[in-house]
């Protein structure tokens, strides 16, 4: 597993913790009947990724917004299914 992916996976609990704007949608796709029996939820979240200079020091952070897709399964638990609509917002310099 590459370093970027490992860092991203470690940040998932924080993405969930700061998520907001919960929206529900009934499952309408037959292929997800078992896996998402109780429907789907979408949440908005945000995260930042560091940008490094040639010496390996953090130069700035790029900020992103995203939507998390959560399935509510037949076992009545909720599972992160996907992270969608990732949009870059800004770069935050550490010099300010």
Secondary structure in CASP SS format (residue, H / E / C, confidence):
PFRMAT SS
TARGET T0000
AUTHOR 0000-0000-0000
METHOD secondary structure of the structure
MODEL  1
X C 1.00
X C 1.00
X H 1.00
X H 1.00
X H 1.00
X H 1.00
X H 1.00
X H 1.00
X H 1.00
X H 1.00
X C 1.00
X H 1.00
X H 1.00
X H 1.00
X H 1.00
X H 1.00
X H 1.00
X C 1.00
X C 1.00
X E 1.00
X E 1.00
X E 1.00
X E 1.00
X E 1.00
X E 1.00
X C 1.00
X C 1.00
X C 1.00
X C 1.00
X H 1.00
X H 1.00
X H 1.00
X C 1.00
X C 1.00
X C 1.00
X C 1.00
X C 1.00
X C 1.00
X C 1.00
X E 1.00
X E 1.00
X E 1.00
X E 1.00
X E 1.00
X E 1.00
X E 1.00
X E 1.00
X E 1.00
X E 1.00
X E 1.00
X E 1.00
X E 1.00
X C 1.00
X C 1.00
X C 1.00
X C 1.00
X C 1.00
X E 1.00
X E 1.00
X E 1.00
X E 1.00
X E 1.00
X E 1.00
X E 1.00
X E 1.00
X E 1.00
X E 1.00
X E 1.00
X E 1.00
X E 1.00
X E 1.00
X E 1.00
X C 1.00
X C 1.00
X C 1.00
X C 1.00
X C 1.00
X E 1.00
X E 1.00
X E 1.00
X E 1.00
X E 1.00
X E 1.00
X E 1.00
X E 1.00
X E 1.00
X E 1.00
X E 1.00
X E 1.00
X E 1.00
X E 1.00
X E 1.00
X E 1.00
X C 1.00
X C 1.00
X C 1.00
END
